């Protein structure tokens, strides 16, 4: 059985994936889960997953996570849609964007397609994330919380928010001990802003914060926490 979940609203895409997997696991608690990305892909992987022999004897759920963006892998996936449909296993394709030709092909074989494209542009949401990061870097708790609420309402993915916050705080860190923009590696504008914001931070404090940001990102991707929840805690606990 094949599913496609796609769209610019990454939070809703991931939420639908978790919902689908949860429903499947409730029906078969011991079902195996496999997450395939462009980094974990190998030439024989699709054949192994589609096959009924070898390592994969029991029913399982395969998440194909943003693999269509790679032309070679995408071609293999699109060419195997009918086999996925006829398989006893569950296949979930996750994408931000799907080209019109590929969407038409997937719709032909998919049991269900979920479209979570947002009316608010990703670029506009990213601008909100920069506003949040600047309030955070300025240690303005009220302002940071206000901007974070806007981000939640806009459904910007936690990964996007984290990436912008990491860049802002890394810039503040670099400006803290750099004499010039060239030395810091930042543009003159970014350096001047980061330099201003850095006055409210000690280097030890910045080191601890950057370590924490790395920790919550990896913990969330290991399934040990919710990135949005951890970012929300951070915005309240400056």
N, C-alpha and C positions, 0 to 999 in steps of 0.2 A: 504494500500500500504506500502511495506516494503523496506527500504534502508539500506545498510551497508556502512559505511565510516570508513576505518581503515588504519593503517600504522604508521611507526616511525616518519614521518614528521608531527608532531602535528599541526604546523601552517597551512599546507594545509588541514589537516583533519578538523580543526575548520573552516577554510575559506569556505570549501565546505558545511559544515553544515549551516553556515550563509547564503550562497547562496541559498541552497535548501529552507530553512525557508523563506527567502525573496521572492522567487518565489511563494511559497504557500500563503504567506500573501498578495501578490499583487492580487491573484485570489480570496482570501477570507479574507478581512482585519480584520474581527472580530474573526478569528479562535483562539482558546485557545491553549496555549503552556504549556507543562508539561515536566520538566526535572527530570528524575529518576536516582538516584545514589545508591550505596550500603548503604549510610547513610540514605537516605530517603525511602528506600525500607521497605515494610511491607508485610506480607503473603497474605493479601487480595487485595493488590494494583493491581496486574496484572489482576485479575478477574474483578475488578471494571473498569479498563481501557478498557478491552476487551468487557465488557458488554455494553448494550445500555440503561440501566435503571439507575436511581439514579442521582448522581451528574453530570454524563457525558452524557448529552443529545445532545449537539451540536458536530459538527465535531471538531477535535483537532489534534495537532501535539505532539507526545511523543518522546522525546530524551532519549534513554537508554544509559547513559553515563558511560562507562567502568564497566558495571555490570557483564559481562561474566567472569571476573576474580574471582568472588565469585562462587564456585562450585555449591552451592545450588541454588542461584539465577539464575546462568547461565543455570542450568538444567531446571528450570521453563521457562526461555526465549526460549531456544531451543525447548522445548516441545510445545510452543505456536506459532511457526513460521507460520504455515498454517493459524491459526486464524488471525494473524496480516496481512498476505497477503490478506485475504478475507475481512478484516475490511474496513469500509468507512473512517477510520482515517489514518493518516500518522505516520509511525513508523521509527525512525532513530536510528540505532545502531552505536555507536561510540566506537572504540577500538584502542589500540596501536597494540596489537597482537591478532590474532585469530588462534586457533589450526586448523590443517588441517581437522580433522573430523567435527568440528563446521563450518568451512568455507564452506565445501562441502554441509552441511545441509542448511546453510543460502542461498547459491547461488541457491539452488533448489527453494526457495520461494521468493527471493528478486526481486523487480522490477529492481533494479540497484545496482551494487557493485562498489565502488570506492576504489582503492588500491593506497595508498600514502606511500609505503615503500621506504625508502631512500637508496641510494647507499653508503652514508657516514655514518659510524657507530655512534650511539648515544654517545658512549664513547669518540670518537674523538671530537665530538661537545662539550661535557662537558669539555674536556681539553681546548678548545677555551674559554669556559665560565670562567674557572679558570684564564686564562691569562687576560681576560677582568677585572675580579674582582680584580686582583692584581694591574693592572694599575690604576684602579679606587681608590683603597685603598691607592695607592701611590700618589694620586692627580696629576697624569700625564694625563692632558686633551687630549693631542695629542695621546698618547699611548692608552688611554681608548677608544677614538673615533675610532682609527684604528682597535682595536680588536673587537669593536662592529660591525663595517662594516663586518668583517669576519663572525661574528655570524649571521648577517642578510642574508648574502650570503649562509650560511650553513643551513638556515631555522630552527635554534634551537628554540624551543618553548619559549615564554616569561616566562612561569612558571619555566622552567629549569634554565634560566639565572637568574631570580629573586632568586631562591633557592640558587644558588651558591654565588650570590652577598650578600644575607642575611647572609649566613654562614661566608663569609670572613669578613664582617663588624662587625658581632657579635663577631668574634674571635679578631678583633682589639679592640673592646670595652672591652672584658674580659681581654686582655693583658694589657690594659691601667692601671688597678688598681690591677693586680695580681703580686705577687712577684715571683712565680714559675709556671712552666707548670702544676704541680699537682694541685695547687690552682685554676688555670684557668679552669681546666678540659680538656685542649687541649693536644695533643701530643707534645713532646719536639720540633719537627721540626716546627709544626704549630704555637706553642707559640713563638718561636724565630722570625719567619717571621712576625707574627702579632705584636710582640713587636716592631720590627723595623718600621713597617708601622704606628704604633700608635703614633709615635713621631710627626707626622704631623697633629694630630687631638686633639682637646679639647673634654673633656667629654660631655659638653653641645652640641657641634657640632655633636658628635656621637649619642647622644640621639635623637636629632632632625631628623637626617638621618634615624635611625632605625624606628622611628615613621612614617616617610614619606614612607618608604618601606612597612610597614604594611598597611598604608592607601591606597597606589596605588594598592596593591594586592587585598584587599577586594573591593575597588571601581571597579576594572576591573571585578571581579567575580560577582558583582551586576549589571554589564552591563553599568556602568557609565563612562567607559574609556577603552582605549586600553593599555594593559600592556607593549607591545613593544614600543609604542610611549612614554609612561612615562619613561621607562628605557632609551630610547634614549635621552630624555630631561635631564635625570640625568647624563648621560655620558658626555653631553656637558656643564652642569651647575654645575660642582664641586664647 
